[in-house]
Amino acid sequence: MSAPIIRFDAIRFAYQLDPILDNFSWQWPAGQHLAILGGNGAGKTTLAKLITDQLRPNAGDIHYAANIGPDDIAHISFDLHRELMEHDRRFDDSETRDDAFDVGTPVRAIILQGQPANAEFDSLCSRLGIEHILDQGIRFISTGESRKTLLARALFAKPVALILDNPFEGLDVNAQAEMRAMLDELLTSPTPLILLTKDANDIPDCIDTVYQMAHGKMRGECSAAAAKQASKALHHYAKPLPIAEAPAHPDDSALLELRNINVNFRGNQVLSNINWTLMPHQHCCISGPNGAGKSTLLGMLCGENDKAYGQEVVLFGKRRGSGESIWEVKSQFGLLNTSMQMNNLKRTKVIDVVASGLFDSVGLYTEYSESQRQMLMAWLDALELLPLKEQRFDRLSFGEQRMVLLARAMVKSPRILILDEPCIGLDNEQKSRLLGAVDQIAAHGQTRILFVSHRSEELPECINQFMDLVPAEQGGYTAQIREA
């Protein structure tokens, strides 16, 4: 019988004296493909980081099979994406020089890591559908494209074993299908694989064993079919939210309008002849492939993207560029997206992250009033974040960070709440809480919802309008609008 790939003996790992794994013993059998299923905070990513020597245990022993070390095992996660983004930003001088444009580290270099390109590289990029982004910088590609880039990087290095950390999150429907096909292909190879996931439905049937993990413990093992059968449906979040009234708007007057919008980026058509209207009774879901321009479109609305200038972008009856300041625009919108989570909020305390939403700042530089303090504490309480209020944002799990950013987006009672793929990184319980919270916001206040998602099962019930970004004949993507 072959020795296990790795064996944990009585491992203890604690963060700030709080044990995440305690007296943890477990092994990865040789040649087996495994899935580890559990919610945020279960310890899955900590386990992966211990396997790959990104973290060191406080006590206990980790044993590897002969001729295998931690560097031979690849771990693909959002943390790696964040690290690459931060590295690029650190050496980017284009934010301080008007005459500079820094594309940053291109996808090609991310994958090759100093090795020469070859036929295997070409084949890998073709199978993942990323040939067209090889010369783009890592900061300028979509979340889904970033995920495929990291998978290509790992596979090109020929690891002895592979750990995929929630690989389907951030991918559009077509990219999810491509990733599933790639995963099925990997599962027929001799390279052992661990799939870390919050959703049992993402586990391929051919996985050898599914381990269920919670609170730093392996709670049992079963087949993929049994795990799917036992998975619970989402339930709505019923806790009352401290919803304050956003300004009302005449029922017969459009809240938002886009008229003949066209966007080019470095010579490439992104958005083509976009026409869309959001009325006061509507909440819109925006969908489309990775790279279709969804985030660009949202940024034009909320003041995060300067492509709105010179175009017919009408906000609350006034055309953009008619004398309003960028801060006046931003004050009308609450925003939750992945780039905010990955790029800006480092050592800030949770309570200050939420408070910064009052002032549309990254970090807190303004004192808030007593009434504002009461509102932000009410949101922390409603989203069950009060125990975390003094913790550093970057020390929270990905899903906990998501809920903090929802509180940040809502604390100022915006007229429009933009949720750009908000369910990425959430386990089923957190998805339920977030979607239920969104439905409460829609039902009990004047805030209107713009919701980006690739998955129909992750939509709040309030959605009654759909904008589908589809390929345009003249290049880029145009909008098809339908009512629920």
C-alpha positions in Angstrom: 0.0 0.0 0.0 1.5 3.4 -1.0 2.2 6.0 1.6 -0.2 8.9 1.6 0.7 12.1 -0.3 0.6 14.0 3.0 -0.3 13.1 6.6 -1.2 15.5 9.4 -0.5 14.3 12.9 -2.1 16.2 15.8 -1.7 19.6 14.0 -2.6 22.8 15.8 -2.8 26.1 14.0 -4.1 29.2 15.7 -4.6 32.8 14.6 -4.3 35.4 17.3 -4.7 32.7 19.9 -7.9 31.4 18.3 -7.4 27.8 17.2 -8.5 27.1 13.6 -7.2 23.5 13.6 -6.6 21.8 16.9 -5.3 18.2 17.4 -6.1 17.7 13.7 -5.1 14.4 12.1 -5.9 13.5 8.6 -4.2 12.1 5.4 -4.5 12.4 1.6 -4.4 8.9 0.3 -2.0 8.3 -2.6 -3.6 8.6 -6.1 -7.0 9.8 -4.9 -9.1 12.7 -6.0 -10.8 14.3 -3.0 -13.3 17.1 -2.3 -13.5 19.0 1.0 -16.9 20.5 1.5 -17.6 23.2 4.1 -18.7 26.7 4.7 -16.6 29.8 5.2 -14.5 29.5 8.4 -14.5 25.7 8.2 -10.7 25.6 7.8 -10.5 24.4 4.2 -8.1 27.1 3.0 -6.0 26.9 6.1 -5.6 23.2 5.5 -4.5 23.9 1.9 -2.0 26.6 3.0 -0.5 24.2 5.6 -0.2 21.5 2.9 1.6 24.0 0.6 3.8 25.5 3.4 2.1 28.9 3.1 1.4 28.5 6.8 3.3 26.7 9.5 1.6 24.7 12.3 2.0 25.8 15.9 2.2 22.1 17.0 2.1 18.7 15.4 3.8 17.1 12.4 3.2 17.2 8.7 4.7 14.2 6.7 5.0 14.1 2.9 5.5 11.1 0.7 9.0 10.3 -0.5 10.2 12.7 -3.2 7.3 15.1 -2.6 7.5 18.5 -0.9 5.1 21.4 -0.4 6.5 23.2 -3.6 5.3 20.2 -5.7 1.7 20.8 -4.8 -0.1 23.7 -6.5 -2.9 25.7 -4.6 -5.1 27.9 -6.8 -7.1 30.5 -4.8 -8.3 34.0 -4.7 -5.5 34.8 -2.3 -3.0 34.1 -5.1 -4.9 36.4 -7.4 -4.9 39.1 -4.7 -1.1 38.8 -4.2 -0.4 39.1 -7.9 -2.6 42.2 -8.1 -0.9 43.8 -5.2 2.6 43.1 -6.6 1.6 44.8 -9.9 0.1 47.8 -8.2 3.2 48.2 -6.0 5.4 48.8 -9.1 2.9 50.8 -11.2 3.9 54.4 -11.7 1.0 55.3 -13.9 -1.1 56.4 -11.0 1.5 59.1 -10.2 2.6 60.1 -13.7 0.2 61.6 -16.2 2.3 60.4 -19.2 2.5 56.8 -18.1 0.4 53.7 -18.8 1.6 50.5 -17.1 -0.1 47.4 -18.4 1.6 45.5 -15.6 2.6 41.9 -15.7 1.0 40.2 -18.7 -0.9 37.0 -18.5 1.7 35.2 -20.6 4.4 36.0 -18.0 2.1 35.0 -15.1 1.7 31.6 -16.6 5.2 30.9 -17.9 7.0 32.2 -14.7 10.3 32.6 -16.6 10.0 29.4 -18.6 9.9 29.4 -22.5 6.6 29.0 -24.2 6.1 25.7 -26.1 3.4 23.6 -27.8 2.1 22.5 -24.4 1.7 26.2 -23.4 -0.2 26.9 -26.6 -2.5 23.9 -26.1 -3.2 24.8 -22.5 -4.1 28.4 -23.3 -6.3 27.2 -26.1 -8.2 24.6 -24.0 -8.9 27.3 -21.4 -9.8 29.9 -24.0 -7.3 32.6 -22.9 -5.2 33.1 -26.0 -6.7 36.5 -26.6 -5.6 37.9 -23.2 -2.0 36.7 -23.1 -0.6 40.1 -23.6 -3.0 41.9 -21.2 -2.0 42.8 -17.7 -3.4 40.8 -14.8 -5.2 43.9 -13.4 -7.1 44.4 -16.7 -8.8 41.1 -17.1 -12.0 39.8 -15.6 -12.4 37.7 -12.5 -13.2 34.6 -14.5 -10.2 35.2 -16.9 -8.0 35.6 -13.8 -9.2 32.3 -12.4 -8.4 30.5 -15.7 -5.0 32.2 -15.9 -4.1 30.8 -12.4 -5.2 27.4 -13.4 -3.0 27.6 -16.6 -0.1 28.8 -14.4 -0.4 25.8 -12.1 -0.9 23.2 -14.8 2.1 24.5 -16.9 4.3 23.9 -13.8 3.4 20.2 -13.8 2.6 19.9 -10.1 2.7 16.5 -8.4 -0.7 17.3 -6.8 -3.2 20.1 -7.2 -5.6 21.9 -4.9 -8.5 23.9 -6.5 -10.0 26.4 -4.1 -13.6 27.1 -5.3 -12.6 27.2 -9.0 -16.1 27.9 -10.4 -16.7 31.2 -8.6 -16.5 34.3 -10.8 -17.0 32.3 -14.0 -19.8 33.0 -16.4 -22.0 30.1 -17.6 -19.8 29.2 -20.6 -16.7 29.5 -18.6 -18.2 27.3 -15.9 -18.8 24.6 -18.5 -15.2 25.0 -19.7 -13.9 24.7 -16.2 -16.0 21.6 -15.5 -14.7 20.0 -18.7 -11.1 20.9 -17.6 -11.8 19.5 -14.1 -13.2 16.3 -15.6 -10.1 16.0 -17.7 -7.9 16.5 -14.7 -9.8 13.8 -12.8 -8.8 11.3 -15.5 -5.1 12.1 -15.1 -2.8 10.5 -12.6 -2.2 13.9 -10.8 -4.1 13.7 -7.5 -6.5 16.6 -6.9 -8.3 18.2 -4.0 -11.4 20.3 -4.7 -12.3 22.8 -1.9 -15.9 23.9 -2.2 -18.8 25.4 -0.4 -21.4 23.9 -2.8 -21.9 20.2 -3.1 -23.4 20.7 -6.6 -19.9 21.7 -7.8 -18.4 18.3 -6.9 -18.0 15.9 -9.9 -19.5 12.5 -9.5 -16.1 10.8 -10.1 -14.5 12.3 -7.0 -13.3 9.4 -4.9 -14.2 10.8 -1.5 -15.9 13.9 -0.1 -14.8 15.0 3.3 -17.2 17.3 5.2 -15.4 20.0 7.2 -16.7 22.3 9.9 -15.0 24.4 12.6 -11.6 22.9 11.9 -12.8 19.3 12.1 -13.4 16.6 9.5 -17.0 15.6 10.3 -17.2 12.6 8.1 -16.8 11.3 4.5 -19.2 10.2 1.8 -19.6 10.0 -2.0 -20.3 13.0 -4.2 -23.8 11.8 -4.8 -24.5 11.5 -1.1 -23.1 15.0 -0.5 -25.4 16.5 -3.1 -28.4 14.7 -1.7 -27.6 16.1 1.8 -27.0 19.7 0.7 -29.6 22.1 2.0 -31.6 24.5 -0.1 -31.1 28.2 0.6 -33.5 29.8 3.1 -34.3 33.5 3.2 -32.7 35.7 5.8 -35.5 37.0 8.1 -33.6 39.2 10.6 -34.9 42.8 10.3 -32.6 45.3 8.7 -32.1 49.0 9.7 -33.3 50.3 6.4 -33.5 54.1 6.2 -35.4 55.8 3.5 -33.5 56.8 0.4 -34.9 59.8 -1.5 -38.1 59.0 -3.4 -38.4 59.4 -7.1 -41.5 60.1 -9.3 -43.0 56.8 -10.5 -43.2 57.9 -14.1 -39.6 59.2 -14.4 -36.6 57.1 -15.1 -34.0 56.6 -12.4 -31.2 55.6 -14.8 -30.8 55.9 -18.5 -28.1 54.8 -21.0 -28.5 56.1 -24.5 -26.4 54.8 -27.4 -23.4 54.1 -25.1 -20.2 52.9 -26.8 -16.9 52.1 -25.0 -13.5 51.3 -26.5 -10.5 50.2 -24.5 -7.1 50.5 -26.2 -8.7 50.1 -29.6 -11.0 47.2 -28.7 -14.8 47.7 -28.7 -16.2 46.7 -25.4 -19.7 48.1 -25.3 -21.7 48.8 -28.4 -24.8 50.9 -28.7 -26.2 50.2 -25.2 -29.7 51.5 -24.6 -31.4 50.9 -21.2 -33.8 52.5 -18.8 -34.4 51.7 -15.1 -37.7 52.8 -13.7 -38.4 53.4 -10.0 -40.3 50.0 -9.6 -37.5 48.0 -11.2 -34.6 45.9 -9.9 -32.2 44.7 -12.7 -30.0 41.7 -13.1 -27.1 42.3 -15.5 -25.5 39.2 -17.0 -23.0 38.4 -19.8 -19.8 36.5 -20.4 -16.6 37.4 -18.6 -15.1 40.4 -20.4 -18.4 41.6 -21.8 -18.1 45.0 -20.0 -20.5 44.5 -17.1 -18.2 46.1 -14.5 -17.3 48.9 -17.0 -21.0 49.7 -17.5 -21.6 49.8 -13.7 -18.6 52.0 -13.2 -19.9 54.5 -15.7 -23.1 54.8 -13.7 -21.6 55.1 -10.2 -18.6 57.4 -11.0 -15.9 54.7 -10.9 -15.2 54.8 -14.7 -14.5 58.0 -16.7 -15.8 56.5 -19.9 -19.2 58.1 -19.0 -17.9 61.6 -20.0 -19.3 62.8 -23.3 -21.9 60.1 -23.4 -25.6 60.1 -22.6 -25.6 58.7 -19.1 -28.6 60.1 -17.3 -28.8 59.7 -13.5 -32.1 60.6 -11.7 -33.1 62.9 -14.5 -29.8 64.7 -15.0 -27.2 63.9 -17.6 -23.7 63.1 -16.3 -21.4 66.1 -16.9 -24.0 68.8 -16.2 -22.1 70.3 -13.3 -22.2 67.6 -10.6 -19.1 66.5 -8.8 -17.8 62.9 -8.8 -18.6 62.8 -5.1 -22.2 63.9 -5.7 -22.5 61.0 -8.1 -20.9 58.4 -5.8 -23.1 59.5 -2.9 -26.2 58.1 -4.7 -24.7 54.6 -5.0 -23.7 51.8 -2.7 -21.2 49.4 -4.3 -20.1 45.9 -3.5 -17.6 44.3 -5.9 -14.6 42.0 -5.9 -12.0 44.6 -6.9 -12.9 46.7 -3.8 -12.4 43.6 -1.6 -9.1 42.6 -3.2 -7.4 45.9 -3.9 -7.9 48.5 -1.2 -8.9 47.4 2.3 -5.8 46.1 4.1 -5.3 46.8 7.8 -8.6 48.6 8.3 -10.8 47.5 11.2 -14.2 46.2 10.2 -16.1 49.0 11.9 -14.0 51.6 10.0 -14.6 49.7 6.7 -18.4 50.0 7.2 -18.1 53.7 8.4 -16.0 54.6 5.3 -19.2 53.9 3.2 -20.7 57.0 4.8 -18.0 59.1 3.0 -17.3 57.0 -0.1 -13.6 56.7 1.0 -11.2 53.8 1.0 -10.3 53.9 4.7 -11.8 56.2 7.3 -10.5 59.8 7.4 -13.6 61.6 8.7 -15.3 61.4 12.1 -18.9 60.2 12.1 -21.7 61.6 14.1 -23.6 59.8 16.9 -26.6 59.1 14.6 -24.2 57.7 11.9 -22.6 55.5 14.6 -25.9 54.1 15.6 -26.7 53.3 11.9 -23.4 51.5 11.2 -23.7 49.6 14.5 -27.3 48.6 13.5 -26.0 47.2 10.2 -23.2 45.3 11.8 -25.7 43.8 14.2 -28.2 43.0 11.5 -25.7 41.2 9.4 -24.2 39.4 12.5 -20.9 41.2 12.2 -20.7 42.8 15.7 -18.3 40.2 17.1 -15.9 41.1 14.2 -16.1 44.9 14.4 -12.6 45.4 15.9 -10.9 42.8 13.7 -8.8 43.7 10.7 -10.7 43.3 7.4 -8.0 41.4 5.7 -8.0 38.8 8.4 -11.6 37.8 7.8 -12.7 34.9 5.6 -13.7 35.9 2.0 -17.4 35.4 2.8 -17.2 37.5 6.0 -15.5 40.3 4.0 -18.4 40.2 1.6 -21.0 40.8 4.3 -18.9 43.7 5.7 -18.9 45.3 2.3 -22.7 44.9 2.0 -23.0 46.8 5.3 -20.6 49.4 3.9 -22.7 49.8 0.8 -26.0 50.2 2.7 -25.0 52.3 5.7 -25.6 55.6 3.8 -29.1 54.4 2.4 -28.1 54.8 -1.3 -30.7 55.3 -4.1 -29.0 52.5 -6.1 -27.3 49.4 -4.6 -24.8 47.8 -7.1 -24.0 44.2 -6.3 -21.3 43.0 -8.7 -21.3 39.2 -8.3 -21.9 39.4 -4.6 -22.3 35.7 -4.0 -18.7 34.9 -5.0 -16.9 33.4 -1.9 -20.1 32.8 0.1 -21.2 29.5 1.5 -24.9 28.5 1.4 -25.7 30.0 4.7 -24.1 33.3 3.8 -25.7 33.3 0.3 -29.1 32.9 2.0 -28.3 35.8 4.4 -27.2 38.1 1.6 -30.0 37.3 -0.8 -32.6 37.6 1.9 -31.1 40.9 3.0 -31.2 42.2 -0.6 -34.9 41.3 -0.8 -35.6 43.1 2.4 -33.8 46.2 1.2 -35.8 46.1 -2.0 -39.2 45.6 -0.3 -38.9 48.1 2.6 -37.1 51.1 1.2 -36.5 53.3 -1.9 -33.1 51.7 -2.8 -33.1 50.0 -6.1 -30.9 47.0 -6.9 -28.5 46.3 -9.8 -27.3 42.8 -9.4 -24.6 41.0 -11.5 -24.6 37.2 -11.5 -23.8 34.3 -13.7 -26.1 31.9 -11.8 -29.9 32.1 -12.0 -30.1 30.2 -8.6 -28.2 33.1 -6.9 -30.7 35.9 -7.7 -32.9 37.7 -5.1 -36.6 37.4 -5.7 -37.0 41.2 -6.2 -35.3 41.1 -9.6 -37.9 42.0 -12.3 -35.8 43.2 -15.2 -32.9 41.5 -17.0 -30.1 43.1 -19.1 -28.2 40.4 -21.1 -25.0 41.6 -22.7 -24.7 39.7 -26.0 -22.2 40.0 -28.9 -22.9 42.9 -31.3 -22.4 42.6 -35.0 -20.0 45.6 -35.0 -17.9 44.2 -32.2 -18.1 44.4 -28.5 -21.4 43.7 -26.6 -24.8 45.2 -26.8 -27.8 44.9 -24.4 -30.9 42.8 -24.7 -33.5 43.9 -22.2 -36.4 41.8 -20.9 -38.9 42.1 -18.1 -39.7 39.4 -15.6 
